[in-house]
């Protein structure tokens, strides 16, 4: 048995472990890049848009879907939202969304966000809950079992993994704070942004397809304060 045959058997065993156990850490950096691209191609996503992040969950390295993934999947599969039901209680917003895809298949999903999230801005909390529910519905209708990035932060001990998408090299694991949906306990956001900064206004103008002056007025009307989590700001803009 030559070295190439041995190598092929080892690679096959590793890939089998990944497919059955869902642990991408067992792959080499080159294999992770190849796996990432194959996953994107299998569901029609553009890998250049980096639709997935890496995360560790229960000690396994896996993928979670980002906004680009759910946006593209919604377009590819013709996912439409039919109804949005928002329920507010003392500690959280619970949003139930109903929708269908282009084949007529229907589904229902929920999104729950604590009121103490988003720096206590209830309007933003409500929008985040709606966004979370819509993304969960999209993944469900598309028959995909990935977590959405908005869910990762609610899972205790979950970590986003810093993996170079170009090389597949694992740099480090970044702890993701846990949000208790009963108490809403959170920590300060890591990356902050001024909603009225040139960077933020330009981003909003592009997303909303309006002028920067109009975007600045719209952002000011939301009264987001001087600093907000960059991730939360992007979620607010995306709706």
URDA-V674198 format. One record per residue. N is the residue number from 0. PHI is phi in radians with two decimals (NA if undefined). Layout:
# URDA-V674198
n = {N;N}
phi = {PHI;PHI}
This chain:
# URDA-V674198
n = {0;1;2;3;4;5;6;7;8;9;10;11;12;13;14;15;16;17;18;19;20;21;22;23;24;25;26;27;28;29;30;31;32;33;34;35;36;37;38;39;40;41;42;43;44;45;46;47;48;49;50;51;52;53;54;55;56;57;58;59;60;61;62;63;64;65;66;67;68;69;70;71;72;73;74;75;76;77;78;79;80;81;82;83;84;85;86;87;88;89;90;91;92;93;94;95;96;97;98;99;100;101;102;103;104;105;106;107;108;109;110;111;112;113;114;115;116;117;118;119;120;121;122;123;124;125;126;127;128;129;130;131;132;133;134;135;136;137;138;139;140;141;142;143;144;145;146;147;148;149;150;151;152;153;154;155;156;157;158;159;160;161;162;163;164;165;166;167;168;169;170;171;172;173;174;175;176;177;178;179;180;181;182;183;184;185;186;187;188;189;190;191;192;193;194;195;196;197;198;199;200;201;202;203;204;205;206;207;208;209;210;211;212;213;214;215;216;217;218;219;220;221;222;223;224;225;226;227;228;229;230;231;232;233;234;235;236;237;238}
phi = {NA;-1.43;-1.09;-1.13;-1.12;-1.07;-1.06;-1.11;-1.19;-1.13;-1.06;-1.12;-1.16;-1.13;-1.11;-1.10;-1.10;-1.16;-1.16;-1.48;-1.77;1.23;-1.93;-1.37;-1.19;-1.35;-1.46;-1.32;-0.94;-1.13;-1.19;-1.14;-1.07;-1.12;-1.10;-0.99;-1.14;-1.14;-1.09;-1.04;-1.12;-1.16;-2.00;1.44;-1.63;-1.53;-1.12;-1.19;-1.48;0.91;-1.25;-2.16;-1.94;-1.62;-2.54;-1.88;-2.50;0.98;1.37;-2.03;-1.51;-2.53;-1.88;-2.25;-1.43;-1.67;-1.01;-1.04;-1.15;-1.20;-1.11;-1.17;-1.12;-1.09;-1.26;-1.09;-1.73;1.06;-1.34;-2.20;-1.61;-1.69;-2.75;-2.22;-2.06;-1.89;-2.05;-2.00;-2.15;-1.14;-2.05;-2.72;-1.87;-2.06;-2.00;-1.94;-2.08;-2.03;-2.80;-2.55;-1.90;-1.21;-1.54;1.66;-1.17;-2.00;-2.81;-2.35;-2.46;-2.22;-2.37;-2.15;-2.37;-1.25;-1.18;-1.41;-1.27;0.94;1.02;1.37;-1.38;-1.12;-1.11;-1.23;-1.08;-1.11;-1.11;-1.13;-1.12;-1.13;-1.04;-1.05;-1.14;-1.11;-1.19;-1.08;-1.11;-1.04;-1.11;-1.18;-1.13;-1.48;1.22;-1.97;-1.68;-1.24;-1.40;-1.46;-1.05;-1.24;-1.55;-1.01;-1.22;-1.66;-1.82;-1.07;1.23;-1.25;-2.39;-1.35;-1.74;-1.48;-2.06;-1.20;-1.14;-1.30;-2.01;1.37;-1.35;-1.47;-1.55;-2.93;-1.82;-1.89;-1.05;-1.89;-1.14;-1.57;-1.88;-1.34;-1.23;-1.54;-1.77;1.27;-1.14;-2.41;-1.93;-1.11;-1.09;-1.32;-1.93;-1.84;-2.53;-1.45;-1.01;-1.80;-1.23;-1.02;-1.09;-1.18;-1.11;-1.09;-1.10;-1.12;-1.04;-1.17;-1.18;-1.59;1.02;-2.31;-1.26;-1.16;-1.17;-1.18;-1.12;-1.08;-1.14;-1.14;-1.15;-1.06;-1.18;-1.41;0.90;-1.47;1.59;-1.44;-2.42;-2.63;-1.03;-1.05;-1.11;-1.17;-1.08;-1.10;-1.20;-1.13;-1.12;-1.26;1.37}
